[in-house]
Amino acid sequence: MQNSEKLKNFLTLEIIPDLEEAIDEMFSMIEKAKMASIADKEELQELQEMHAECKDIVAEIDAGDMPEEEAAELLEELMDMKTEK
């Protein structure tokens, strides 16, 4: 399997669902509190931006526009970030 396919699978099966869950939790927490602190808003915005970036990467892979070397680097970086959590 090529690095781009590995990256796509990792994003669609692990990273994107984790981000969606975190975004949902933030919305739920904000809704329960009836307000959001500046830190909460910033964290939510960061999560939404990461989610959009991941979707963009998947679209780039689907379009065949991502070089394998770049895919390998991104995959390694994302896997390192995932294991740190």
C-alpha positions in Angstrom: 0.0 0.0 0.0 1.3 3.4 -0.9 2.0 6.1 1.7 -0.8 8.2 0.4 -3.3 5.4 0.8 -2.0 4.7 4.3 -2.3 8.4 5.1 -5.8 8.6 3.7 -6.9 5.5 5.8 -5.3 6.9 8.9 -7.0 10.2 8.5 -10.5 8.8 7.6 -10.5 6.0 10.1 -8.7 7.6 13.1 -7.9 11.3 13.0 -11.1 12.7 11.5 -13.4 10.7 13.7 -11.3 11.7 16.8 -11.5 15.4 15.8 -15.3 15.1 15.2 -15.8 13.6 18.6 -13.7 16.3 20.3 -15.6 19.0 18.4 -18.9 17.5 19.5 -17.7 17.3 23.1 -16.7 21.0 23.0 -20.1 22.0 21.6 -21.8 19.9 24.3 -19.7 21.4 27.0 -20.4 25.0 25.7 -24.1 24.3 25.4 -24.3 22.9 29.0 -22.4 25.9 30.4 -24.6 28.3 28.2 -21.4 30.2 27.4 -17.8 29.7 26.2 -14.6 31.1 27.5 -12.1 32.6 25.1 -9.9 29.5 25.6 -12.9 27.2 24.8 -13.6 29.2 21.6 -10.0 29.1 20.6 -9.7 25.4 21.2 -12.9 24.8 19.2 -11.6 26.9 16.4 -8.3 24.9 16.4 -10.2 21.6 16.3 -12.4 22.8 13.4 -9.3 24.1 11.5 -7.5 20.7 12.0 -10.6 18.9 10.8 -10.8 21.1 7.7 -7.1 20.5 7.0 -7.5 16.7 7.3 -10.5 16.8 4.9 -8.3 18.9 2.5 -5.5 16.4 2.7 -7.9 13.5 1.8 -9.2 15.5 -1.1 -5.7 16.2 -2.3 -4.9 12.4 -2.1 -8.1 11.6 -4.0 -7.2 14.0 -6.7 -3.8 12.4 -7.0 -2.1 15.7 -6.1 0.0 14.6 -3.1 3.5 13.3 -3.7 4.3 10.1 -1.9 7.2 11.7 0.0 4.9 14.3 1.4 2.4 11.7 2.3 5.0 9.7 4.1 6.1 12.7 6.1 2.6 13.7 7.1 1.8 10.1 8.1 4.8 9.9 10.3 4.1 13.2 11.9 0.4 12.4 12.5 1.2 9.0 13.9 3.7 10.5 16.3 1.2 13.1 17.5 -1.5 10.3 17.9 0.9 8.2 20.1 1.8 11.2 22.3 -1.8 11.6 23.4 
